[in-house]
Amino acid sequence: MTDQPELFAAVDSLLAAVDGGAVLPCPAERVRLREAAGLTQAAIAQALGARVPSVQAWEAGRAEPKGERLQGYRRLLEGLAARFPAPAPAPASDVPTSISATQTQTLPPDAATDTAAGTMDQHTPQRTTSRPKTTAGPSPAVRRPATKRAMPKPTEPGTDPRFANGPLAVVDAEDGQVSAYCVGGLVLDVPAKSIPALVDWTLTEAKLGQPKLAGPGKDADPLIVLTEAACERYGLPLHLSEEERLSGRLPEGHKVIKQLARADWQLTKRGFGPWARIYRPAQGSERNCIQLCIPSWQALDTRHWGEAGQLPPAELARVLGVYAARVMTPRGSTAVTGLELMTALHPATRASEPDADGKRHSERNPGSLGKDPVDCAPCEAPDGHPLLADLPRFHVRGPAEKLFEEAYDWARPLTDDECLRRHLVGIDVNMAFAAGANGLLVGLGAPTHVTNPVFDPKLPGSWLVDLSHVDLSRVKAGKEWVELDGSLLPSPFTPKGDRPQGPAWYATPTVAYAVELGYEVRPLEVWVRRENGRYLDGWYNRLRDAYLATMADLGVDADLSPQDFLAAMDGYRGRDPELAIVVSAIKATVKGGLGKLRERPRGEGWRPGEPWRALSRPTWRPDIRAAVISRARINLHRKIIKHASFTGQYPVAILSDCVVYAADGASPLDFLPYRESTPLPGGFKLGINPGLVKHEGTQSVLWGEEVRDRFNAPELNLARYIKDGTVTDVDNGE
């Protein structure tokens, strides 16, 4: 047993810590004080100079503020505690022992969210109400399921009462009972006996949907996810046949499609497939449309959603609900959703000011891409585009004819000195392409052709210019010229890292980087877009916040030290595999959405020189995709130059956003230049924010040399295999 002097010393130490401001109220009290004052986490983050995920971590007890933020946060909580003292506990006799059916018939707007934030009842759910009548507008029957994990709060209180039950529901059938599993653990009874009746119930009774993301935009349609049991209940096949899978839809003669037609419901051009949209023409401002998702038809691609399609209904509702709250309600694949998010944040049109007669009309929304497609420049057109219909059939366009801005795929042999080191360490840039979109000026309208222009880094466009004179052995790094070994560096101007051989087409960020490196540029031609803006800023901000909030829920906060960050990243997916699925989906939304900007033809009887369906979209913009990829590649090269000039270390391989270095130790901290947890300015920095880096993987130098010898490929891109070291076949570049 501890003796009295030691005990008193421990108590005095604790009191000193309290007096010094090192001890804060418990996490639950922090939340109570903030909510009592009506403050948002964003307001507290802004006042303390922190990020919202950091405040979320403080309130969840996963992290504590440090330094001046600790003192400021304690001062805030003390002030709130003086204004909003904790209420006295209610007498035991005042605590209700049961809840009547009429009390559970409806829930307040934020009930699902608040319940989701805590641990759910782990007992078998019991039905608390009878089935609702099918009159218009009643609250549906409600019950609560057993749930293994708590769901993080996806939104602040104040949910739109029209969508009181969240953005989506997973519909399942068991023992003849059809149930809709919503976010927050809510379960609704579904009286519908057919797909048309399910559509009617969703639009009239379920209270599902999501408010619009921007002022002139539209509310998100409710999403209904059908399990295999629900498919069987409603007469749908559990899986598509091979022919149906290839066509992406059920045949027009299927009985469910006939049922919909008899009930005056329509399908979009893509028909009744894994992501079917069922609608009636809008009546005024009211939309009559729902989105179906059928996981057993491969609606949730395992490359992006992992095993989400195999989850029980409540868990699947949780995964999709967090994604919907933080990104948007899924509209299809992650690629489709990424593209739709751009439009949802920047709708094409808005209502004008009243005219002389007091009437409003639709007009283009400033900062948007508008509602009409624009032609790309010939150099921006992919092979087979109608603009290239007059080219000879087997003509291969070279760099002087085609804009080719792609991510890195570069590697080189190890030097003798690098062969003497023990490890190959890979670092990966977080959300690299999202970071490339941040603050980027992109064209909003059609391009204009100019010959012999003066380069302007503030004008987005495609420039024909010769950059072969840029010598990487002597470049500017910041304001100073530095001497480097250019033979060990990839060119920043080509995806393969080869030095340009003459004039070629480049996006504005690539040409601007040549100027930044200290070299003069003299363009021969340009397709420039004088109408431009930061179209992707809102898109980047929403995806960044979604990523950071979800990673914070997994225990990886934005303000961790380098050592703590690496420790937090180790095994983070195992802490909550369902939220790890959301992280993967968010990342796929970034890359897929950018890829959709240059969507290629997919069958449909297409022939080279003919238009394909995607060209009719105003969001078919290969120039924007090229500019983002150019910016991401240049951002990476800038860090590589800074690192090389400071440390003398050069990359061994680069694949997209992953860079491999030879090092004596197995950790990134063994070669990244940190001084007292402070990174090299402008170089690589460990952290979870977009643009910062994480540890991708470590293998031995012997492994790298053995793999290259095995395939007789001295320039095999080791960045492709650095994560787990598995190499199944020779690198073919795909």
C-alpha positions in Angstrom: 0.0 0.0 0.0 1.2 3.5 -0.8 2.5 5.4 2.3 1.0 8.7 3.4 3.8 11.1 2.1 3.7 9.5 -1.4 -0.1 9.6 -1.4 -0.2 13.3 -0.4 2.5 14.1 -3.0 0.4 12.5 -5.7 -2.6 14.5 -4.7 -0.6 17.8 -4.6 0.8 17.0 -8.0 -2.8 16.5 -9.4 -4.0 19.7 -7.8 -1.0 21.6 -9.3 -1.9 20.2 -12.7 -5.5 21.5 -12.3 -4.3 24.9 -11.1 -1.9 25.0 -14.1 -4.6 24.3 -16.6 -3.4 20.9 -17.7 -6.6 19.0 -16.7 -9.9 19.6 -18.6 -13.5 18.5 -17.8 -14.4 15.1 -19.0 -15.3 14.7 -22.7 -19.1 14.4 -22.1 -19.0 17.7 -20.1 -17.2 19.4 -23.0 -19.9 18.4 -25.3 -22.7 19.4 -22.9 -21.2 22.9 -22.4 -20.8 23.5 -26.1 -24.3 22.4 -26.9 -25.8 24.3 -24.0 -24.2 27.5 -25.4 -25.5 26.6 -28.9 -21.9 26.6 -30.3 -20.8 24.5 -33.2 -17.5 22.6 -33.3 -16.6 24.8 -36.3 -17.0 27.9 -34.2 -14.8 26.6 -31.4 -12.2 25.4 -34.0 -12.1 28.9 -35.6 -11.7 30.6 -32.2 -8.8 28.4 -31.1 -7.1 28.3 -34.5 -7.7 24.5 -34.7 -9.5 22.2 -37.2 -12.9 20.7 -36.7 -11.5 17.1 -36.6 -9.3 18.2 -33.7 -12.3 19.6 -31.7 -14.1 16.4 -32.5 -11.2 14.4 -31.1 -11.1 16.5 -27.9 -14.8 16.0 -27.3 -14.5 12.3 -27.9 -11.5 12.0 -25.5 -9.2 10.6 -28.2 -6.8 13.6 -27.9 -6.1 16.7 -25.8 -5.1 20.2 -26.9 -1.6 21.4 -26.2 0.2 24.6 -25.5 -1.8 27.8 -26.0 -4.8 25.9 -27.4 -5.0 24.0 -24.1 -5.2 27.2 -22.1 -7.6 28.7 -24.5 -9.9 25.7 -24.5 -9.8 25.5 -20.7 -10.7 29.2 -20.5 -13.6 28.7 -22.8 -15.0 25.7 -20.9 -14.6 27.5 -17.6 -16.6 30.5 -19.0 -19.3 28.2 -20.3 -19.5 26.3 -17.0 -20.1 29.6 -15.2 -22.9 30.4 -17.5 -24.4 26.9 -17.9 -23.9 25.0 -14.7 -24.6 21.2 -14.8 -28.2 20.5 -13.9 -29.0 18.6 -10.8 -29.7 14.9 -11.3 -33.4 14.0 -11.6 -35.0 12.0 -8.7 -35.3 8.3 -9.4 -39.1 8.5 -9.3 -39.1 11.0 -12.2 -37.3 8.7 -14.6 -39.8 7.0 -16.9 -39.7 3.3 -17.0 -41.4 2.8 -20.3 -42.2 4.6 -23.5 -45.6 4.4 -25.0 -46.3 3.6 -28.6 -47.6 7.1 -29.2 -44.3 8.6 -27.9 -42.2 6.5 -30.3 -44.4 7.2 -33.3 -42.4 10.3 -34.4 -38.9 11.4 -33.5 -37.4 14.9 -33.3 -35.3 15.9 -36.4 -32.0 15.1 -34.7 -33.0 12.0 -32.9 -31.4 9.6 -35.3 -28.2 11.5 -35.2 -28.1 11.8 -31.4 -28.9 8.1 -30.9 -26.3 7.2 -33.4 -23.6 9.0 -31.5 -24.0 6.7 -28.5 -23.8 2.9 -28.1 -26.9 1.2 -29.4 -29.1 -1.2 -27.5 -27.7 -4.6 -27.9 -30.9 -6.5 -27.2 -33.2 -8.0 -29.9 -35.3 -5.2 -31.3 -39.0 -5.2 -30.5 -41.7 -3.6 -32.6 -43.2 -0.7 -30.7 -46.0 0.3 -33.1 -48.4 -1.2 -35.5 -48.2 -0.7 -39.2 -49.0 2.8 -40.3 -52.0 3.5 -42.5 -51.3 4.4 -46.1 -52.7 7.8 -45.9 -50.5 10.6 -47.2 -47.9 12.0 -44.9 -48.0 9.9 -41.6 -44.9 9.1 -39.6 -43.9 5.5 -40.4 -43.7 2.8 -37.7 -40.4 3.0 -35.8 -38.2 0.5 -33.9 -34.6 0.2 -33.0 -32.2 -2.6 -33.9 -29.2 -4.1 -32.2 -26.0 -2.5 -33.5 -22.4 -3.5 -32.7 -20.8 -0.1 -33.0 -21.6 3.5 -32.4 -21.9 5.7 -35.4 -20.1 9.1 -35.3 -22.3 12.1 -35.5 -22.5 12.8 -39.3 -24.2 16.3 -38.9 -25.0 18.9 -36.4 -28.5 19.1 -34.9 -31.1 20.8 -37.1 -32.0 18.1 -39.6 -34.6 19.1 -42.2 -37.9 17.7 -40.9 -38.8 16.6 -44.5 -35.9 14.2 -44.2 -36.2 13.3 -40.5 -35.2 9.7 -41.1 -32.0 10.4 -43.0 -30.8 10.2 -46.6 -31.3 6.5 -47.2 -32.5 3.2 -46.0 -31.5 -0.4 -46.4 -34.6 -2.5 -47.1 -34.5 -6.1 -45.9 -37.1 -8.9 -45.5 -37.2 -11.5 -42.8 -40.1 -13.9 -41.9 -42.5 -12.0 -44.1 -41.7 -8.7 -42.5 -40.1 -5.9 -44.7 -38.0 -3.4 -42.7 -36.1 -0.3 -43.7 -32.8 0.3 -41.7 -32.0 4.0 -41.6 -29.1 5.9 -40.2 -28.7 6.1 -36.4 -30.1 2.7 -35.8 -33.7 3.6 -36.8 -35.8 0.9 -38.3 -39.1 1.5 -40.2 -41.8 -1.0 -41.0 -42.4 -1.2 -44.8 -45.9 -2.0 -45.9 -45.2 -2.0 -49.6 -45.9 -5.3 -51.5 -44.2 -4.4 -54.8 -41.5 -2.1 -56.2 -44.0 0.5 -57.4 -45.6 0.5 -53.9 -42.1 0.8 -52.3 -41.4 3.9 -54.5 -44.7 5.4 -53.4 -44.0 4.7 -49.7 -40.5 6.1 -49.9 -41.8 9.4 -51.4 -44.9 9.8 -49.2 -44.2 8.3 -45.8 -40.5 7.4 -45.3 -39.2 10.9 -44.8 -35.9 10.1 -46.5 -33.7 12.5 -48.5 -31.0 15.1 -48.0 -31.1 18.9 -48.3 -29.4 20.5 -51.2 -25.7 21.4 -50.8 -25.8 24.8 -52.5 -28.4 27.6 -52.7 -29.7 27.1 -56.3 -29.3 23.3 -56.2 -31.7 20.5 -55.7 -32.4 18.2 -52.7 -30.9 14.8 -53.0 -33.4 12.0 -53.9 -33.9 9.3 -51.3 -31.7 6.2 -51.7 -33.2 2.7 -51.2 -30.7 -0.2 -50.9 -32.2 -3.6 -51.5 -30.7 -6.7 -49.8 -30.9 -10.1 -51.4 -33.9 -11.0 -49.2 -35.7 -7.8 -50.4 -34.9 -8.5 -54.0 -36.5 -11.9 -53.6 -39.5 -10.4 -51.8 -40.1 -7.9 -54.6 -39.6 -10.3 -57.5 -36.1 -9.2 -58.5 -33.3 -11.7 -59.3 -30.7 -12.1 -56.6 -28.0 -11.8 -59.2 -27.8 -10.6 -62.8 -27.2 -13.2 -65.5 -24.1 -12.8 -67.6 -26.0 -11.2 -70.4 -27.8 -8.8 -68.0 -24.5 -8.0 -66.3 -22.9 -7.1 -69.6 -25.8 -4.9 -70.6 -26.0 -3.4 -67.1 -29.8 -3.8 -66.8 -32.8 -6.1 -66.7 -34.5 -6.8 -70.0 -37.4 -4.5 -70.8 -39.9 -7.4 -70.6 -39.1 -8.1 -66.9 -42.3 -8.2 -64.8 -41.0 -5.5 -62.3 -40.4 -3.1 -65.2 -43.9 -3.8 -66.5 -45.3 -3.1 -63.0 -43.5 0.3 -62.9 -44.9 1.2 -66.3 -48.4 0.3 -65.3 -48.1 2.6 -62.3 -46.7 5.4 -64.5 -43.2 5.3 -63.2 -40.3 5.7 -65.6 -36.7 4.6 -65.7 -33.7 6.7 -66.9 -31.8 5.6 -70.1 -29.6 3.3 -68.1 -32.7 1.2 -67.3 -33.2 -1.1 -64.3 -29.7 -1.9 -63.3 -27.5 -1.9 -60.1 -28.2 1.9 -59.7 -31.7 2.4 -61.1 -33.4 5.8 -61.0 -37.2 5.6 -60.9 -39.2 8.8 -61.5 -42.2 10.7 -62.7 -42.0 14.1 -64.3 -41.6 16.8 -61.7 -44.7 18.7 -60.6 -43.6 22.3 -60.1 -40.7 22.3 -57.6 -41.6 18.8 -56.2 -39.4 16.0 -57.5 -40.8 12.5 -57.7 -37.6 10.4 -57.9 -35.8 7.7 -55.9 -32.5 6.0 -56.4 -32.2 2.2 -56.0 -29.0 0.5 -55.1 -28.7 -3.3 -55.4 -25.4 -4.6 -53.8 -25.9 -8.2 -55.0 -25.9 -6.8 -58.6 -22.3 -5.4 -57.9 -23.6 -1.9 -57.3 -20.9 -1.4 -54.6 -17.6 -2.1 -56.3 -15.4 -4.1 -54.0 -12.3 -2.0 -55.1 -13.8 1.0 -53.5 -16.4 -0.3 -51.0 -14.6 -3.4 -49.8 -17.0 -5.9 -48.3 -19.8 -3.3 -47.7 -22.2 -5.3 -49.9 -21.9 -8.3 -47.5 -22.6 -6.3 -44.3 -25.9 -6.8 -42.4 -28.5 -4.1 -43.1 -27.9 -2.0 -40.0 -24.1 -1.9 -40.6 -24.6 -1.1 -44.3 -26.9 1.7 -43.4 -24.2 3.0 -41.1 -21.5 2.9 -43.8 -23.6 4.6 -46.5 -25.1 7.0 -44.0 -21.7 8.4 -42.9 -20.7 8.7 -46.5 -23.9 10.4 -47.4 -23.7 12.9 -44.5 -20.0 13.8 -45.2 -19.9 13.6 -49.0 -23.4 13.2 -50.5 -26.0 10.6 -51.0 -24.5 8.1 -53.5 -25.8 8.6 -57.0 -24.1 5.6 -58.5 -20.5 4.4 -58.4 -18.0 6.5 -56.5 -16.9 8.0 -59.8 -20.4 9.1 -60.7 -20.9 10.5 -57.2 -17.7 12.4 -57.4 -18.8 14.1 -60.6 -22.3 14.7 -59.3 -20.8 16.4 -56.2 -19.2 19.0 -58.5 -22.5 19.9 -59.9 -24.4 19.7 -56.6 -21.9 22.3 -55.2 -22.0 24.5 -58.3 -25.4 24.0 -59.9 -25.6 25.0 -63.6 -28.4 27.5 -63.3 -30.1 29.7 -60.8 -33.2 31.9 -60.6 -32.7 35.4 -62.0 -33.7 38.6 -60.3 -37.4 39.6 -61.1 -37.8 41.3 -64.5 -40.1 44.2 -65.2 -43.2 42.0 -64.8 -41.9 40.5 -61.6 -41.1 37.2 -63.1 -38.0 35.2 -62.7 -36.3 33.0 -65.2 -33.5 30.5 -65.3 -30.0 31.9 -65.9 -26.5 30.5 -65.7 -25.1 30.3 -62.2 -21.8 32.3 -62.0 -18.8 30.0 -61.3 -20.5 26.9 -62.8 -19.9 25.1 -66.0 -23.3 26.0 -67.3 -25.9 23.6 -68.7 -24.5 23.2 -72.2 -21.4 21.2 -73.2 -18.4 23.0 -74.8 -16.0 21.6 -77.3 -12.5 20.9 -76.1 -9.4 22.0 -77.9 -8.1 19.5 -80.6 -5.0 18.8 -78.5 -7.2 18.0 -75.5 -9.4 15.6 -77.4 -8.7 11.9 -76.7 -8.2 9.5 -79.6 -11.5 8.8 -81.4 -13.0 12.2 -80.6 -15.2 13.7 -83.4 -12.7 16.6 -83.7 -10.1 14.1 -84.9 -12.4 12.4 -87.4 -10.3 13.6 -90.4 -7.0 12.1 -89.1 -5.7 9.0 -91.0 -7.1 5.8 -89.5 -3.9 4.5 -87.9 -2.3 7.9 -87.2 -0.5 8.1 -83.8 -0.4 11.6 -82.3 2.8 12.7 -80.8 3.5 15.2 -78.0 3.2 18.2 -80.4 -0.4 17.1 -81.3 -1.7 15.7 -78.0 -1.9 17.0 -74.4 -0.6 14.2 -72.2 -0.8 15.2 -68.6 -0.8 12.0 -66.5 0.5 10.9 -63.1 4.1 9.6 -62.6 5.2 6.1 -63.5 9.0 6.4 -63.3 11.8 4.3 -61.9 15.6 4.1 -62.2 18.4 1.6 -61.2 19.9 2.0 -57.7 23.2 3.7 -57.4 26.1 1.9 -55.7 25.6 3.9 -52.6 21.9 3.1 -52.5 22.7 -0.6 -52.8 24.6 -0.4 -49.6 21.6 0.9 -47.7 19.3 -1.6 -45.9 15.8 -0.5 -46.8 13.5 0.9 -49.5 10.9 3.1 -47.8 7.8 4.3 -49.6 5.9 7.4 -48.7 2.4 8.2 -50.1 0.9 11.6 -50.6 -2.6 11.8 -48.9 -5.4 12.8 -51.3 -2.8 14.0 -53.8 -5.3 14.7 -56.6 -7.7 16.5 -54.3 -4.8 18.7 -53.1 -4.0 19.4 -56.7 -7.5 20.7 -57.2 -7.4 23.0 -54.2 -7.2 26.7 -55.4 -6.7 25.7 -59.0 -8.0 28.1 -61.7 -9.8 26.1 -64.4 -11.7 27.2 -67.5 -15.4 27.6 -67.2 -16.1 28.2 -70.9 -14.9 27.4 -74.4 -11.2 27.7 -75.4 -9.8 30.4 -77.6 -6.8 29.7 -79.9 -3.9 32.2 -79.9 -0.5 31.9 -81.7 2.8 33.2 -80.3 1.3 34.2 -76.9 3.1 35.5 -73.9 2.8 32.9 -71.1 0.5 33.9 -68.3 0.4 31.5 -65.3 -3.0 32.9 -64.3 -4.7 31.8 -67.5 -5.8 28.1 -67.6 -5.2 26.5 -70.9 -3.1 24.1 -73.0 0.2 25.5 -74.2 2.4 24.3 -77.1 6.0 25.0 -75.9 9.5 23.6 -75.9 10.7 22.7 -72.4 13.7 20.6 -73.5 16.1 23.3 -72.3 15.2 23.0 -68.7 18.2 21.4 -67.0 17.5 19.7 -63.6 21.1 19.8 -62.6 20.7 23.5 -61.9 17.4 24.9 -60.9 15.8 27.4 -58.5 14.5 26.0 -55.3 12.7 28.9 -53.8 14.8 32.0 -54.4 18.2 30.2 -54.6 19.8 28.3 -57.4 20.9 24.8 -56.4 23.1 22.2 -58.0 21.7 18.7 -58.3 22.4 15.4 -60.0 19.8 15.7 -62.8 20.4 12.1 -63.9 18.8 10.8 -60.7 15.7 12.9 -61.0 12.6 12.4 -63.2 11.6 15.3 -65.5 8.6 17.1 -64.1 7.2 17.5 -67.6 6.4 13.9 -68.6 4.7 11.0 -66.8 7.6 8.7 -67.6 10.1 11.2 -66.3 11.8 11.5 -69.7 13.3 14.8 -70.8 11.2 16.5 -73.5 12.7 16.3 -77.0 10.9 19.4 -78.5 7.6 21.3 -78.5 4.8 19.6 -76.7 1.4 20.4 -75.2 1.2 21.2 -71.5 -1.3 22.4 -69.0 -0.7 25.8 -67.4 0.7 24.4 -64.0 3.4 22.4 -65.9 4.6 25.5 -67.9 4.4 27.7 -64.8 6.7 25.2 -63.0 9.3 25.6 -65.7 9.3 29.3 -65.0 9.5 28.6 -61.2 12.6 26.5 -61.8 14.3 29.6 -63.3 13.8 29.0 -67.1 12.3 31.2 -69.8 9.4 29.8 -71.8 8.2 30.9 -75.3 4.9 29.2 -76.2 4.1 28.7 -79.9 0.4 28.3 -79.5 -2.2 28.2 -76.7 -5.8 27.2 -76.3 -6.7 29.5 -73.4 -9.9 29.9 -71.4 -10.4 33.5 -70.4 -13.5 32.7 -68.5 -12.2 30.9 -65.5 -12.6 30.4 -61.8 -11.8 28.1 -58.8 -14.6 25.7 -59.7 -13.2 22.8 -57.6 -12.6 24.6 -54.3 -15.9 23.6 -52.8 -15.5 20.0 -54.0 -12.1 19.8 -52.5 -13.2 21.3 -49.2 -16.1 18.9 -48.8 -14.0 15.8 -49.6 -11.1 17.0 -47.5 -13.4 17.5 -44.5 -15.1 14.1 -45.0 -11.7 12.4 -45.1 -10.3 14.2 -42.1 -13.4 13.7 -40.0 -13.5 10.0 -40.8 -9.8 9.5 -40.1 -10.3 11.4 -36.8 -13.0 8.9 -35.9 -10.4 6.2 -36.6 -8.0 7.8 -34.2 -5.8 9.6 -36.7 -6.0 13.4 -35.9 -4.7 16.2 -37.9 -2.5 17.7 -35.2 -0.5 14.6 -34.2 3.3 14.7 -33.9 5.2 12.7 -36.6 5.9 9.8 -34.2 2.3 9.7 -33.0 0.9 10.0 -36.5 2.9 6.9 -37.7 1.7 5.0 -34.6 -1.9 6.1 -35.2 -1.8 5.0 -38.8 -0.5 1.6 -37.9 -3.5 -0.7 -38.0 -6.1 2.1 -38.1 -8.4 0.1 -40.4 -8.8 -2.5 -37.8 -10.2 -0.1 -35.2 -13.5 0.2 -37.1 -13.5 -1.7 -40.4 -16.8 -0.1 -41.4 -15.4 3.5 -41.2 -12.3 2.2 -43.0 -14.7 1.4 -45.9 -15.9 5.0 -45.8 -12.3 6.2 -46.1 -11.7 4.0 -49.2 -14.9 5.3 -50.8 -14.0 8.9 -50.2 -10.6 8.4 -51.8 -12.2 6.6 -54.8 -14.7 9.5 -55.1 -11.8 11.9 -55.7 -10.0 9.9 -58.3 -13.2 8.6 -59.9 -14.8 12.0 -60.1 -11.7 13.5 -61.9 -11.6 10.5 -64.2 -15.2 11.1 -65.2 -14.2 14.5 -66.5 -12.7 12.6 -69.5 -15.0 9.6 -69.7 -14.3 7.4 -72.7 -16.9 5.6 -74.8 -18.1 2.3 -73.4 -19.3 0.0 -76.2 -22.8 1.2 -77.2 -21.8 0.5 -80.9 -19.4 3.4 -80.9 -17.0 3.9 -83.7 -13.9 6.3 -83.8 -14.9 9.7 -85.0 -18.5 9.4 -83.7 -19.7 11.2 -80.5 -20.4 9.2 -77.4 -22.9 9.9 -74.6 -20.5 11.6 -72.2 -19.8 14.4 -74.7 -23.3 15.8 -74.1 -22.5 16.7 -70.5 -21.2 20.1 -69.6 -19.0 18.2 -67.1 -17.1 16.4 -69.8 -14.0 18.5 -69.4 -10.6 16.8 -70.2 -8.8 20.1 -69.8 -9.9 20.3 -66.1 -8.7 16.7 -65.5 -5.4 17.5 -67.2 -4.8 20.6 -65.1 -5.5 18.8 -61.8 -3.1 15.9 -62.7 -0.5 18.4 -63.8 -0.8 20.3 -60.5 -0.5 17.1 -58.5 2.5 15.9 -60.4 4.2 19.3 -60.1 3.4 19.5 -56.3 5.2 16.2 -55.9 8.2 17.1 -58.0 8.6 20.4 -56.0 8.9 18.4 -52.8 11.4 16.0 -54.4 13.6 18.9 -55.5 13.5 20.5 -52.1 14.3 17.2 -50.4 17.2 16.5 -52.8 18.7 20.0 -52.4 18.6 19.7 -48.6 19.6 16.1 -48.0 21.3 14.9 -51.2 18.8 12.0 -51.4 17.0 11.1 -54.7 13.9 9.0 -55.3 14.3 5.5 -56.6 10.8 5.1 -58.0 7.6 7.1 -58.3 4.1 5.7 -59.0 1.3 8.3 -59.1 1.5 9.7 -55.5 3.9 7.1 -54.0 7.7 7.9 -53.8 10.4 5.3 -52.8 13.7 6.3 -51.2 16.7 4.1 -50.2 17.3 4.6 -46.4 19.3 3.0 -43.6 16.2 2.7 -41.4 12.8 1.3 -42.0 10.8 4.3 -41.0 10.1 7.6 -43.0 11.6 9.4 -40.0 14.9 7.7 -40.9 15.3 9.8 -44.0 12.9 12.7 -43.8 14.7 15.8 -42.3 12.8 16.6 -39.1 14.3 18.9 -36.4 12.4 18.8 -33.1 9.3 17.5 -34.9 9.5 20.4 -37.4 9.8 19.3 -41.1 11.8 20.9 -43.9 9.9 23.9 -45.2 8.4 23.0 -48.6 9.5 19.4 -48.4 7.7 16.2 -47.3 5.8 16.4 -44.1 4.1 13.5 -42.2 0.4 14.0 -41.5 -3.1 13.2 -42.5 -4.0 16.4 -44.3 -4.2 16.3 -48.1 -0.8 17.0 -49.6 1.1 15.6 -46.6 2.5 12.1 -46.6 2.1 8.8 -44.8 4.2 5.6 -44.7 3.2 3.4 -47.6 5.5 0.4 -46.9 9.1 -0.7 -46.4 11.0 -3.5 -48.1 14.7 -4.4 -48.1 17.1 -3.3 -50.8 17.9 -7.0 -51.3 14.2 -7.6 -52.1 14.2 -4.8 -54.7 17.3 -6.1 -56.4 16.1 -9.7 -56.3 12.8 -8.7 -57.9 14.4 -6.8 -60.7 16.9 -9.6 -61.4 14.1 -12.2 -61.4 12.3 -10.3 -64.2 15.4 -9.0 -65.8 13.9 -5.5 -65.4 16.5 -3.1 -63.9 14.0 -0.2 -64.0 11.0 -2.2 -62.6 8.8 0.3 -60.7 9.2 -0.8 -57.1 6.7 1.8 -55.9 4.0 -0.5 -57.3 4.9 -3.3 -54.9 6.4 -1.5 -51.9 3.3 -1.8 -49.7 3.4 -5.6 -49.2 6.3 -6.7 -51.3 4.1 -9.1 -53.4 5.1 -9.2 -57.1 3.1 -11.7 -59.1 4.2 -10.8 -62.6 6.6 -8.5 -64.5 5.5 -4.8 -64.5 3.6 -4.0 -67.7 2.8 -0.5 -66.8 -0.9 -1.0 -66.3 
